[in-house]
Amino acid sequence: MNVEEFCTSSTKMAENKKKYITSDELKKHNKPDDLWLSVQGKVYNVTEWAKIHPGGATPLLHLAGQDVTDAFIAFHPGSAWKHLDRFFTGYHLEDFQVSDVSKDYRKLVTQFTKSGMFQKKGHGVIYSMCFIALLFYACLYGVLYCKSFWIHMLSAAILGIAWMQVTYLGHDSGHYEIMMNPGFNKLAQIVTGNCLTGISIAWWKWTHNAHHVACNSLDHDPDLQHLPFFAVSSRLFQSLMSQFYGRKLTFDSMARFLVSYQHLTFYPVMCVARVNLYVQTLLLLFSPKRRVPDRALNIFGVVVFWTWFPLLLSHLPNWNERILFVLASFCVTSIQHIQFCLNHFAANVYVGAPKGNDWFEKQTSGTIDISCSPQMDWFFGGLQFQLEHHLFPRLPRCHLRNISPLVQDLCKKHNLPYRSLSFLDANKLTFRTLKTAAMEARDFSSPVPKNLLWEAVNTHG
């Protein structure tokens, strides 16, 4: 036997020694105490790892019992691959296959990696920090050194813009390192999230990672679970069980009443939506049931916010101005809250857990881009390229406009949707989506227990 024959024989023997399981067998390992995943056809037991996974346990549970190669590639740098071996079960996936869409998607990831795009962050972080510092200085100066009511309201608007920019920076730091090392990046997260906005970076990671993995799943994506105030689909009228919150999304008479007018209340609610974020932050940080990474640090950051913000308000001359100042700043930041809704509310939705084998398809189906000129990229924080961001969440925002044509070509090649609307058109589409669901909520053919408020308003049509 020559060397070539020996190598071929050895390879075949190694193949024969491999242990295999089917996809159906893998699906059985989909519980918190028995959590297996497949990456590139190799099966890993991540039951214990899920408890300390930096991205939280929720994304792993959402994709449990499946091949998650595309999701793994999207969220992890190349250096993460070497850590997989310690979780290897010894099994390979017998019926492992890669779709044509996934092959093309992975080629793009490889192309971007080889060109160094994931590491090239440009000077956007420095520019953002300088701009944010200037905005906060202008706000403080207007409040502390000016007596004019209108200057105070302008300062409130400036603070709202500052909060928007801080949120974009915090969002960037949550997806990739914007600083020189992980320690400084964590500091940037606490400062931008907790200290400057009062919204916990721990809460953001908990919900945002789940949103990315289960994009537009009505029962898995927390960003679509807004009952009793909003319902983007009539399927929410079935009181679905939220797999994220672990409770039923009850569609009762009060929810029906509120949803029936959601297209009219949407913008007013967005103006005070920030209050909900503060409440959600506090509920998570002081929840004894949930594991919160860096809980003490997060609480400290929130305390910093609730120290400086009331102090700033105390320098205004009276309570009328203080209330108007808060409302004005909230109304400005509502533009950002609306933008986030535009990216998903009118896109396609589904019920059920996300599937690892249609990662690309689910992202194209559940997102809508906002078209704008390059001069407005700072205003939208890169998230106007919502699909591009969902496909490549680790990619710095300075590259999203450049890769957009490549994503469009890939969508066209595989006959997948690529929707990009102007800010106005996206608002119109979202309004129509909300109105459609509102009209369906008024349909008495699917009754729910009614209260006196519902009956009083709707008895006579």
Salt bridges, closest charged atoms under 4 A:
GLU15 OE2 - LYS18 NZ 3.16
ASP24 OD1 - LYS27 NZ 3.83
ASP34 OD1 - HIS29 ND1 2.91
GLU48 OE1 - LYS51 NZ 3.16
ASP70 OD1 - ARG106 NE 2.67
ASP104 OD2 - LYS413 NZ 2.86
ASP104 OD2 - HIS414 NE2 2.64
ASP172 OD1 - HIS171 ND1 3.90
ASP172 OD2 - ARG397 NE 2.74
ASP219 OD1 - HIS220 ND1 3.10
ASP221 OD2 - HIS211 ND1 2.98
ASP223 OD2 - HIS211 ND1 3.48
ASP294 OD2 - LYS186 NZ 3.16
GLU321 OE1 - HIS152 ND1 2.67
ASP358 OD2 - LYS362 NZ 2.77
ASP377 OD1 - ARG401 NH2 2.75
